Amino acid sequence: MKITGIVLDISKHTAFVLTKQGEFKKVKIRAHEIPNIGQEYTGKSTGFSLIKGHVHPYRYIFISIIIVFLISIIGFIYNYFSPSYSAILDVSPSFEIKCNSSNKVINISSEDSRGYKILNEINIKNANLNDSLIKIINQCKKDNIINPNYENKNKTMRLYISGKNVDLSSLKKYIKTNSLNLQINVNGEN
């Protein structure tokens, strides 16, 4: 796009001009024709200019791409950190676990001091629910919270899951190989 105006300043291969509309524009200088300050000059626009006036024609596409990118990031962050379902593991201390739609643990808490101690000994944030439950049960066994009483039929650990059907195959396999008693209730069904 050709722009005509009075030359205010010259810098390397560009000139800053004042147009008849009162706008400041930045134009390219042709190699064989170097203007003088105060002279009227016509040149091709250089695109984006920090001076008020002409802005690069692709700016809307660039801004749209940035907006779509930011919305995608915000959506991913919201989806990752919003709980999709929760699980409660009752092993004498009780643990409340909140998971996102990707089955990753986003929050875990215990109101019991023994449960709080166990949570400080293991790191299960962002881990899979199956792996997290196995780590909690292992730590409870190490701390003698799960003792031989849980291995008989009189004492049973309980797991309650609400909000989503979850694949607990590796947990069930672990419970079976360690001869533990675990009652699983998913959305009210055993």
Residue pairs with C-beta under 8 A, 6 or more apart in sequence:
1 44
1 45
1 54
2 42
2 43
2 44
2 45
3 17
3 19
3 25
3 27
3 42
3 43
3 44
3 45
3 54
4 17
4 19
4 20
4 40
4 41
4 42
5 17
5 18
5 19
5 20
5 25
5 27
5 40
5 41
6 17
6 18
6 38
6 39
6 40
6 41
7 15
7 16
7 17
7 35
7 36
7 37
7 38
7 39
7 40
7 41
8 15
8 16
8 17
8 18
8 24
8 37
9 15
9 16
9 37
10 16
10 29
10 34
10 35
10 37
13 28
13 29
14 26
14 27
14 28
14 29
14 46
15 26
15 27
15 29
15 35
15 41
15 43
16 24
16 25
16 26
16 51
17 24
17 25
17 26
17 27
17 41
17 43
18 24
18 25
19 25
19 53
23 52
23 53
23 54
24 49
24 51
24 52
24 53
25 45
25 49
25 51
25 53
25 54
26 45
26 46
26 49
26 51
26 53
26 54
27 41
27 42
27 43
27 44
27 45
27 46
28 43
28 44
28 45
28 46
29 35
29 43
30 43
35 41
45 54
47 54
47 55
47 56
47 57
48 54
48 55
48 56
48 59
49 55
56 62
79 100
79 101
80 100
80 102
80 104
80 106
81 100
81 106
82 100
83 98
83 99
83 100
83 106
83 107
83 163
84 99
84 100
84 101
84 163
84 164
85 98
85 99
85 161
85 162
85 163
85 164
85 166
86 96
86 97
86 98
86 99
86 161
86 162
86 163
87 96
87 97
87 99
87 129
87 133
87 159
87 160
87 161
87 162
87 166
88 94
88 95
88 96
88 97
88 158
88 159
88 160
89 95
89 97
89 133
89 136
89 137
89 157
89 158
89 159
90 157
90 158
90 159
90 160
91 136
91 137
91 140
91 145
91 146
91 150
91 157
92 112
92 114
92 140
92 145
92 146
93 110
93 112
93 114
93 115
93 118
93 140
93 145
94 110
94 111
94 112
94 115
95 108
95 109
95 110
95 115
95 118
95 119
95 136
96 108
96 109
96 110
97 105
97 107
97 108
97 129
97 132
97 133
98 105
98 106
98 107
98 108
99 105
99 106
99 129
99 166
100 106
101 164
103 128
103 129
103 166
104 126
104 127
104 128
104 129
105 124
105 125
105 126
105 127
105 128
105 129
105 132
106 125
106 126
107 125
108 119
108 124
108 125
108 132
109 119
110 116
110 118
110 119
114 143
114 145
117 143
118 136
118 139
118 140
118 143
118 145
121 139
121 143
122 135
122 136
122 139
124 131
124 132
124 135
124 136
127 135
129 166
129 168
130 167
130 168
130 169
130 170
130 171
131 170
133 159
133 168
133 171
134 170
134 171
134 174
137 146
137 157
137 174
137 175
137 180
140 146
146 157
146 180
149 155
150 156
150 157
150 180
150 181
151 179
151 180
151 181
152 181
153 181
155 181
156 181
156 182
156 183
157 180
157 181
157 182
157 183
158 182
158 183
158 185
159 168
159 171
159 182
159 183
159 184
159 185
160 185
161 184
161 185
161 186
161 187
162 187
163 187
164 187
165 186
165 187
166 186
168 184
168 186
171 182
172 184
175 181
175 182
183 190
184 190
